[in-house]
Amino acid sequence: MDEKCNFIELWVMESYIKREWHKRYTVNISAAIGRGPHMSPLAFYNTNTVVMGGYISYIILFNFKTERISMMQLWNGVFH
């Protein structure tokens, strides 16, 4: 993640034997980062959605194709 610009890149390994990687996306996550303090990407939920979290009681699912943001409340480490 480029903290200065709020971009992440998704790279896909095309050939394990040749160790070939291709950049699939560059994603601007500024909209999702603005939803809470210290938000950062945690994982990819699927090919279009980034799971983001921080020092808050919820996680954010950010679909970078549609720019849709969904928030999920966490209670004691369990989704509600």
C-alpha contacts under 8 A as a table, 3 or more apart, distances in Angstrom:
res1	aa1	res2	aa2	distance
1	M	6	N	6.90
1	M	7	F	5.86
1	M	8	I	4.50
1	M	9	E	7.11
1	M	41	P	7.99
2	D	5	C	5.66
2	D	6	N	5.55
2	D	7	F	5.35
2	D	8	I	6.30
3	E	6	N	5.06
3	E	7	F	7.20
6	N	28	N	6.01
6	N	29	I	5.67
6	N	30	S	5.51
6	N	33	I	7.94
7	F	26	T	6.61
7	F	27	V	5.35
7	F	28	N	4.54
7	F	29	I	5.83
7	F	30	S	7.56
8	I	26	T	5.80
8	I	27	V	5.26
8	I	28	N	6.74
8	I	29	I	7.34
9	E	23	K	7.03
9	E	24	R	7.61
9	E	25	Y	5.65
9	E	26	T	4.43
9	E	27	V	6.10
10	L	23	K	6.00
10	L	24	R	5.58
10	L	25	Y	5.13
10	L	26	T	6.45
10	L	27	V	7.88
11	W	21	W	6.36
11	W	22	H	5.57
11	W	23	K	4.34
11	W	24	R	5.50
11	W	25	Y	7.22
12	V	21	W	5.56
12	V	22	H	5.47
12	V	23	K	6.37
12	V	24	R	6.48
13	M	16	Y	6.55
13	M	19	R	6.98
13	M	20	E	5.80
13	M	21	W	4.40
13	M	22	H	6.49
14	E	19	R	7.59
14	E	20	E	5.51
14	E	21	W	5.69
14	E	22	H	6.83
15	S	18	K	5.34
15	S	19	R	5.49
15	S	20	E	5.14
15	S	21	W	7.34
16	Y	19	R	4.78
16	Y	20	E	6.78
17	I	20	E	7.97
23	K	26	T	7.76
27	V	64	F	6.65
28	N	31	A	7.83
28	N	64	F	7.68
29	I	32	A	5.46
29	I	33	I	6.23
29	I	62	F	7.94
29	I	64	F	7.69
30	S	33	I	5.07
30	S	34	G	6.17
31	A	34	G	5.34
31	A	35	R	7.05
32	A	35	R	5.45
32	A	36	G	7.89
32	A	39	M	7.67
32	A	52	M	7.86
32	A	60	I	7.24
32	A	62	F	6.48
32	A	69	I	6.91
33	I	36	G	6.20
33	I	37	P	7.46
33	I	38	H	7.46
33	I	39	M	5.18
33	I	40	S	6.92
34	G	37	P	7.51
34	G	39	M	7.93
35	R	39	M	7.81
36	G	39	M	5.95
36	G	54	G	7.50
36	G	56	I	7.34
37	P	54	G	6.71
37	P	55	Y	6.83
37	P	56	I	7.48
38	H	53	G	7.91
38	H	54	G	5.19
38	H	55	Y	6.44
39	M	52	M	6.25
39	M	53	G	5.21
39	M	54	G	4.50
39	M	55	Y	7.54
40	S	52	M	5.36
40	S	53	G	5.71
40	S	54	G	6.29
41	P	50	V	6.50
41	P	51	V	5.94
41	P	52	M	4.33
41	P	53	G	6.59
42	L	50	V	7.46
42	L	51	V	5.56
42	L	52	M	5.23
42	L	53	G	6.50
43	A	50	V	6.00
43	A	51	V	5.26
43	A	52	M	7.22
44	F	47	T	6.86
44	F	48	N	7.77
44	F	49	T	5.84
44	F	50	V	4.53
44	F	51	V	5.78
45	Y	48	N	7.69
45	Y	49	T	5.34
45	Y	50	V	5.77
45	Y	51	V	6.03
45	Y	61	L	7.84
46	N	49	T	5.34
46	N	50	V	7.46
48	N	63	N	5.45
48	N	64	F	5.90
48	N	65	K	6.05
49	T	61	L	6.29
49	T	62	F	5.34
49	T	63	N	4.21
49	T	64	F	6.21
50	V	61	L	5.74
50	V	62	F	5.18
50	V	63	N	6.45
50	V	64	F	7.57
51	V	59	I	6.95
51	V	60	I	5.79
51	V	61	L	4.77
51	V	62	F	6.50
52	M	59	I	5.70
52	M	60	I	5.01
52	M	61	L	6.36
52	M	62	F	7.49
53	G	56	I	7.37
53	G	58	Y	7.01
53	G	59	I	4.79
53	G	60	I	6.35
54	G	59	I	7.53
56	I	59	I	7.80
57	S	73	Q	6.10
57	S	74	L	5.17
57	S	75	W	6.99
58	Y	71	M	6.54
58	Y	72	M	5.32
58	Y	73	Q	4.27
58	Y	74	L	4.95
59	I	71	M	5.80
59	I	72	M	5.37
59	I	73	Q	6.72
59	I	74	L	7.35
60	I	69	I	6.69
60	I	70	S	5.68
60	I	71	M	4.59
60	I	72	M	6.37
61	L	69	I	5.79
61	L	70	S	5.09
61	L	71	M	6.31
61	L	72	M	7.91
62	F	67	E	6.65
62	F	68	R	5.97
62	F	69	I	4.69
62	F	70	S	6.54
63	N	66	T	5.73
63	N	67	E	5.26
63	N	68	R	5.27
63	N	69	I	6.47
64	F	67	E	4.72
64	F	68	R	7.13
72	M	79	F	6.57
72	M	80	H	6.75
73	Q	79	F	5.97
73	Q	80	H	5.55
74	L	77	G	5.68
74	L	78	V	5.38
74	L	79	F	4.83
74	L	80	H	6.15
75	W	78	V	5.27
75	W	79	F	6.59
75	W	80	H	7.06
